């Protein structure tokens, strides 16, 4: 049971549960991201290493953090109190350096990171905030405990989410258990859902709205892997995204649908000086 810090291209923390053969890699300065989770010597996540090496590019792989918006906005803009602001897709948390504040090796292994508002964030999102994430590894389970704190004198609107990239060799071998009977595509068209997707499409980008339960799962019958995603009530939307020819698929819990900061739909408002807590849990097993 150990947490090791190393200096590679980026400062890197490796959390290892040796007994369970479970290991998680976290890179704070690259958006607080988990880049890898290996369980019983098998990698769970996909990572585009070339993009990861280029700090000017967003990371495709691991578990990027979405905050203070999920998805994109029309023309990348929103209006707050009569003023227009620019926010790029999925917000800024995944692109900014986070700071490690705490490590624990007594009991479950955990690493706590924080992101505070600064001049750069205030220019595009006029709120003082602190976001704290605790990554907790215990055997076959990775918990991401979240604390969103509003240090502003007015209510703070936000949405948050995760964008895990799961490694897959044959997408036609995937079966899904998502707590929704229909999904909406990017054009707003609603389709019935029965557990699989047509993986021959060039791209699939769909949202399950108003989730009916607090967990979802998928089974990769080719690799005999099953992953269960559990999440707090704050998460109202599940997005599935994949691109043809790429060895990943993404199952993404979002607290609100895209453009919620403009529409208000499922948007979370934190009163001044208060905190919202949430949990996202990933559990893996080989069948």
C-alpha positions in Angstrom: 0.0 0.0 0.0 1.8 3.1 -1.2 1.7 6.5 -2.9 4.8 7.3 -4.9 5.6 10.7 -6.4 7.8 10.9 -9.5 9.0 13.6 -11.8 8.5 12.6 -15.4 7.4 15.1 -18.0 4.8 16.1 -15.4 4.8 15.5 -11.7 3.0 12.2 -11.3 1.5 10.3 -8.3 1.1 6.5 -8.4 -1.3 4.9 -5.9 -0.7 1.2 -5.5 -2.7 -1.4 -3.7 -0.2 -4.3 -4.1 -2.3 -7.0 -2.5 -5.2 -6.3 -5.0 -2.8 -5.7 -7.9 -4.5 -2.3 -8.4 -2.7 0.9 -9.4 -3.9 4.4 -10.3 -1.8 7.1 -11.8 -2.7 10.8 -11.2 -1.1 13.8 -12.9 -2.1 17.0 -10.9 -0.7 19.6 -13.3 -2.5 18.1 -16.3 -5.9 19.0 -15.0 -5.9 16.7 -12.0 -6.4 13.8 -14.3 -6.3 10.0 -13.6 -4.3 8.7 -16.7 -4.2 5.0 -15.8 -5.9 2.4 -13.7 -4.5 -1.1 -14.0 -6.3 -3.9 -12.1 -4.8 -7.4 -11.9 -2.2 -6.2 -14.5 -4.8 -5.2 -17.0 -5.3 -1.5 -18.1 -8.8 -0.2 -17.8 -8.3 3.2 -19.5 -7.3 4.3 -23.0 -4.7 7.1 -23.3 -3.6 9.0 -26.4 0.0 9.5 -25.2 1.0 11.9 -28.0 -1.8 14.4 -27.0 -0.9 13.9 -23.4 2.7 15.0 -24.0 1.5 18.2 -25.6 0.4 20.6 -22.9 -1.4 22.8 -25.5 -3.8 19.9 -26.4 -6.6 18.5 -24.2 -6.1 15.0 -23.0 -7.9 12.2 -24.7 -7.8 9.4 -22.2 -8.0 8.6 -18.5 -10.6 10.5 -16.7 -10.7 14.2 -17.7 -12.6 16.5 -15.2 -15.5 18.6 -16.5 -16.1 21.9 -14.6 -17.8 24.4 -14.5 -19.7 23.2 -17.5 -20.3 19.9 -19.3 -20.3 19.8 -23.1 -20.1 22.9 -25.3 -22.0 26.2 -25.5 -23.4 27.8 -28.6 -20.5 30.0 -29.9 -18.7 29.0 -26.6 -20.6 31.8 -24.8 -23.0 32.3 -21.9 -24.6 35.3 -20.3 -24.5 36.1 -16.5 -26.1 39.2 -15.1 -26.2 40.8 -18.5 -22.6 40.2 -19.3 -21.3 37.8 -21.9 -18.6 35.3 -21.1 -16.6 32.8 -23.1 -16.2 29.2 -21.9 -14.7 26.4 -24.0 -16.1 22.9 -24.2 -16.2 21.1 -20.8 -14.8 24.2 -19.0 -11.3 24.8 -17.7 -10.7 22.4 -14.9 -9.2 19.7 -17.2 -6.7 22.2 -18.5 -5.4 23.8 -15.3 -2.8 22.6 -12.8 -4.3 21.2 -9.5 -2.4 21.1 -6.2 -1.9 18.1 -4.0 -2.9 18.9 -0.4 -3.2 15.5 1.3 -2.1 11.9 1.1 -3.3 9.0 3.2 -1.8 5.5 3.3 -3.4 4.5 6.6 -6.5 2.6 5.5 -7.8 3.2 2.0 -5.1 4.9 -0.1 -6.2 8.4 -1.0 -4.8 11.5 -2.7 -6.5 14.9 -2.4 -6.2 17.6 -5.0 -7.6 21.1 -5.1 -8.3 23.7 -7.8 -8.9 27.3 -6.7 -10.3 30.2 -8.7 -7.7 32.6 -10.0 -7.5 35.6 -12.4 -7.6 33.2 -15.4 -10.8 31.5 -14.2 -12.5 34.8 -13.0 -12.1 36.2 -16.5 -14.4 33.5 -17.9 -16.4 32.4 -14.9 -16.9 35.3 -12.3 -17.0 33.2 -9.1 -14.5 32.5 -6.3 -14.5 28.8 -5.8 -12.5 25.8 -4.5 -12.9 22.3 -6.0 -11.4 19.5 -4.0 -11.2 15.9 -5.3 -10.1 12.9 -3.2 -9.1 9.9 -5.3 -9.5 6.8 -3.1 -8.3 3.4 -4.2 -9.3 0.2 -2.5 -8.8 -3.0 -4.5 -11.3 -3.2 -7.4 -12.9 0.2 -6.6 -11.8 3.8 -7.3 -13.8 6.5 -5.5 -13.6 10.2 -6.6 -15.0 12.2 -3.7 -15.8 15.8 -4.7 -16.3 19.1 -2.8 -17.5 22.2 -4.7 -17.3 25.3 -2.5 -18.6 28.7 -3.4 -16.5 31.5 -1.8 -18.4 34.2 -3.7 -21.0 36.6 -2.2 -23.7 35.4 -4.7 -25.0 32.0 -5.7 -22.6 30.0 -7.9 -24.1 28.1 -10.9 -22.2 25.2 -12.3 -22.3 21.7 -13.7 -19.7 19.0 -13.3 -18.9 15.7 -14.8 -16.3 13.0 -15.8 -15.2 11.8 -19.1 -13.6 8.4 -18.6 -12.1 6.8 -21.7 -12.4 3.0 -21.4 -10.0 0.9 -23.4 -11.8 -1.5 -25.9 -10.6 -3.7 -28.7 -13.9 -4.7 -30.3 -16.8 -2.3 -29.6 -19.3 -4.8 -31.0 -18.6 -6.9 -27.9 -19.9 -4.2 -25.6 -23.2 -4.5 -23.7 -24.6 -1.7 -21.6 -26.9 -1.4 -18.6 -27.8 2.3 -18.5 -30.8 3.4 -16.4 -32.7 5.0 -19.3 -35.0 3.6 -22.0 -34.1 6.3 -24.6 -31.4 8.7 -25.5 -31.1 12.0 -27.4 -28.6 12.6 -30.2 -26.8 15.8 -31.0 -29.7 16.9 -33.3 -32.2 16.5 -30.4 -33.8 13.3 -31.9 -34.8 10.8 -29.3 -34.1 7.1 -29.9 -35.1 4.0 -27.9 -32.4 2.1 -26.2 -32.1 -1.6 -25.6 -28.5 -2.1 -24.4 -26.4 -1.7 -27.5 -25.3 0.9 -30.0 -24.7 0.7 -33.8 -20.9 0.9 -33.6 -20.6 1.2 -37.4 -21.4 5.0 -37.2 -18.5 7.4 -37.6 -19.2 8.9 -34.3 -21.8 8.3 -31.5 -22.5 11.2 -29.2 -25.8 10.7 -27.2 -27.2 11.7 -23.9 -29.5 9.8 -21.5 -31.5 12.4 -19.7 -33.2 12.1 -16.3 -31.4 8.9 -15.2 -33.7 6.5 -13.3 -31.0 4.9 -11.0 -27.7 5.9 -9.4 -25.5 3.4 -11.3 -24.8 2.2 -14.8 -22.5 -0.5 -16.2 -21.0 -2.1 -19.3 -19.6 -5.5 -20.0 -16.9 -6.1 -22.6 -17.5 -9.7 -23.4 -14.3 -10.0 -25.5 -12.0 -9.1 -22.5 -14.4 -10.4 -19.9 -14.4 -7.0 -18.1 -17.3 -5.5 -16.3 -17.3 -1.9 -15.1 -19.9 -0.4 -12.8 -20.3 3.4 -12.5 -22.1 4.7 -9.4 -22.8 8.4 -8.8 -24.5 10.8 -6.4 -28.0 12.3 -7.0 -26.3 15.4 -8.5 -25.7 13.5 -11.7 -28.7 13.7 -13.9 -27.3 12.8 -17.3 -25.2 10.0 -18.8 -23.4 10.7 -22.1 -22.0 7.9 -24.4 -19.4 8.9 -26.9 -17.1 7.0 -29.2 -15.4 7.5 -32.6 -15.0 4.8 -35.2 -11.5 3.4 -35.5 -10.4 4.5 -32.0 -9.9 2.0 -29.3 -12.0 3.8 -26.7 -15.6 4.4 -25.6 -16.7 6.9 -23.0 -19.5 6.6 -20.5 -19.8 10.0 -18.8 -21.8 11.1 -15.8 -22.8 14.8 -16.0 -24.7 16.8 -13.4 -26.5 18.7 -16.2 -26.9 18.5 -20.0 -24.9 20.7 -22.3 -25.7 24.4 -22.3 -27.2 24.2 -18.8 -25.5 27.4 -17.8 -27.6 29.2 -20.3 -30.9 27.2 -20.0 -30.7 26.5 -16.3 -31.7 22.8 -16.9 -30.5 20.7 -14.0 -28.0 23.4 -13.2 -26.6 23.3 -9.6 -26.6 26.6 -7.6 -24.4 26.8 -4.5 -25.4 29.5 -2.0 -22.6 31.8 -0.9 -20.1 30.2 1.5 -21.6 26.7 1.1 -20.3 23.4 -0.3 -21.8 20.7 -2.4 -20.4 17.2 -2.0 -20.7 14.3 -4.5 -19.2 10.9 -5.2 -18.3 9.1 -8.4 -17.3 5.4 -8.0 -15.8 3.0 -10.5 -15.8 -0.7 -9.7 -14.2 -3.3 -12.0 -14.3 -7.1 -12.2 -13.2 -9.8 -14.6 -15.9 -12.4 -15.4 
